[in-house]
Amino acid sequence: MVILILLALALVFGLGAWLGAPYLPVLSADTQSLLDLADLEAGQLLLDLGCGDGRLLKSAARRGVRGIGYEINPLLWLVAVINLWPYRKLVKVRLANYWSTKLPQADAIYVFLIDHYMAKLDAKLIREVTRPTKVVSYVFAIPNLEPVETTKNSFLYNYPKS
């Protein structure tokens, strides 16, 4: 029984890593700087692609920012739903693969993807983002695209590209 549980855990966490990035929680100090970089006002909408345990969305909700998180790992999705319960009027978490979901229009999009998937993300954003949207990428840059602003570990881009 223990082996089956371990295999199931490896499967759900491996799926997330295979489709974008392994689960690594955002450091608390980085959460605030990422939100500062996005420069959102209360009432604006933030999408978190691969929201993990929901900590970035929680910090955003504390600022009055609305959010939608996408998480493919059912365990992490459940943790995020529980963590975000007090903010449920501002934040929704969807158990979904954001690669196969048409993204709603938002004021900002946050991602933490491994380098290998950044060009794929760029193509998705080019297809789907039709109004001015800030894209904040944690750690990895979008290839062949000059960021509007950078910090020690993140990049800010504007879409649609001009």
matplotlib code that plots the C-alpha trace (Angstrom):
import matplotlib.pyplot as plt

x = [0.0, 2.8, 4.4, 1.2, 0.9, 4.5, 4.0, 0.8, 2.7, 5.6, 3.1, 1.2, 4.4, 6.2, 3.4, 3.7, 7.5, 7.1, 4.5, 6.3, 8.2, 8.6, 6.8, 9.1, 7.4, 8.1, 10.1, 8.1, 10.5, 10.3, 6.5, 6.3, 8.9, 7.1, 3.9, 5.7, 7.1, 3.6, 2.4, -1.2, -4.0, -6.8, -9.5, -7.2, -6.8, -3.7, -3.3, -0.9, 0.1, 1.0, -0.1, 1.2, 0.1, -1.4, 1.0, 1.5, -2.3, -2.7, -0.3, -2.0, -5.4, -4.1, -3.5, -7.0, -5.9, -8.3, -6.7, -7.1, -4.7, -4.2, -2.7, -2.5, -1.4, -4.6, -2.8, -1.4, -4.7, -6.4, -3.7, -4.2, -8.0, -7.6, -5.0, -7.0, -10.4, -10.5, -9.9, -12.4, -14.3, -11.2, -9.3, -10.3, -8.1, -8.8, -7.6, -6.5, -3.6, -3.0, -1.4, -4.7, -6.9, -7.6, -6.5, -9.0, -7.8, -6.0, -4.0, -1.0, 0.2, 2.8, 4.8, 7.6, 8.6, 11.8, 13.8, 12.8, 9.1, 9.6, 9.4, 6.2, 4.8, 5.7, 3.8, 0.8, 0.8, 1.2, -1.9, -4.1, -3.2, -5.1, -5.1, -2.1, -0.9, 2.1, 3.9, 6.2, 8.5, 10.3, 13.9, 13.7, 13.6, 11.6, 14.0, 14.5, 12.4, 13.8, 12.3, 10.8, 12.3, 14.4, 15.2, 17.8, 15.6, 12.6, 11.6, 8.8, 7.4, 4.5, 2.1, 0.9, 4.3, 4.7]
y = [0.0, 2.4, 1.7, 2.6, 5.8, 6.7, 5.9, 8.0, 10.9, 10.5, 10.4, 13.6, 15.6, 14.2, 15.2, 18.9, 18.8, 17.2, 19.8, 22.9, 22.9, 20.9, 22.2, 24.6, 27.0, 30.7, 32.3, 34.7, 37.6, 36.8, 36.7, 40.4, 41.5, 39.5, 41.3, 44.6, 43.9, 43.2, 46.5, 45.5, 47.5, 46.2, 44.7, 43.8, 40.2, 38.0, 34.6, 32.1, 29.3, 26.4, 28.0, 25.2, 25.8, 29.2, 31.4, 34.0, 34.2, 34.6, 37.5, 39.1, 38.7, 40.4, 43.4, 43.2, 41.7, 39.1, 35.8, 32.6, 29.9, 26.8, 23.6, 20.2, 18.3, 17.4, 17.3, 20.8, 22.0, 20.8, 22.5, 25.7, 25.6, 25.1, 27.8, 30.3, 29.5, 32.8, 34.7, 32.7, 35.8, 37.1, 33.9, 30.8, 27.8, 25.5, 21.9, 22.2, 22.0, 25.7, 24.5, 23.1, 25.9, 29.2, 31.8, 34.6, 38.2, 39.4, 42.4, 40.2, 36.6, 35.0, 31.9, 29.8, 27.4, 25.7, 27.2, 24.4, 25.6, 29.4, 29.5, 27.5, 29.9, 32.8, 31.2, 30.6, 34.2, 35.6, 33.6, 34.3, 37.7, 40.4, 43.3, 44.9, 42.3, 42.2, 38.8, 38.1, 35.2, 33.9, 32.7, 32.0, 34.5, 34.3, 33.7, 36.4, 38.9, 41.9, 42.3, 45.7, 45.3, 42.7, 42.0, 39.6, 36.6, 37.7, 39.3, 41.6, 41.5, 43.3, 41.4, 41.7, 42.4, 45.7]
z = [0.0, 0.9, -2.5, -4.3, -2.4, -3.2, -6.9, -7.0, -5.5, -7.9, -10.8, -9.8, -9.0, -12.0, -14.3, -13.2, -13.7, -17.1, -18.3, -17.0, -13.8, -10.6, -7.6, -5.8, -3.4, -4.1, -1.3, 0.8, 0.1, -3.6, -3.6, -2.6, -5.1, -7.9, -7.1, -6.9, -10.3, -11.7, -10.1, -9.9, -8.2, -6.2, -8.4, -11.2, -12.4, -12.0, -13.6, -11.9, -14.3, -12.1, -8.9, -6.6, -3.0, -3.9, -1.9, -4.7, -5.1, -1.4, -1.2, -4.2, -2.6, 0.5, -1.8, -3.1, -6.4, -8.0, -9.1, -11.1, -10.5, -12.7, -11.2, -12.8, -9.6, -7.7, -4.4, -4.8, -6.2, -3.0, -0.8, -2.8, -2.4, 1.3, 1.7, -0.4, 1.2, 3.2, -0.1, -2.2, -3.2, -4.9, -6.0, -7.9, -8.4, -11.4, -11.6, -15.2, -17.6, -18.7, -21.9, -23.1, -21.6, -23.3, -20.9, -20.0, -20.5, -17.4, -16.2, -15.4, -15.8, -13.5, -14.4, -13.1, -15.9, -16.7, -19.6, -22.0, -22.0, -22.3, -26.1, -25.9, -23.4, -25.7, -28.6, -26.3, -25.1, -28.7, -29.7, -26.7, -25.1, -27.0, -24.5, -22.6, -20.1, -17.9, -17.8, -14.8, -15.1, -12.1, -12.7, -16.5, -19.3, -22.5, -25.3, -27.9, -26.0, -24.2, -20.7, -19.8, -16.3, -14.5, -10.8, -9.4, -10.3, -12.4, -15.7, -16.7, -20.2, -21.9, -24.2, -26.9, -28.2, -29.9]

ax = plt.figure().add_subplot(projection="3d")
ax.plot(x, y, z, "-o")
ax.set_aspect("equal")
plt.show()
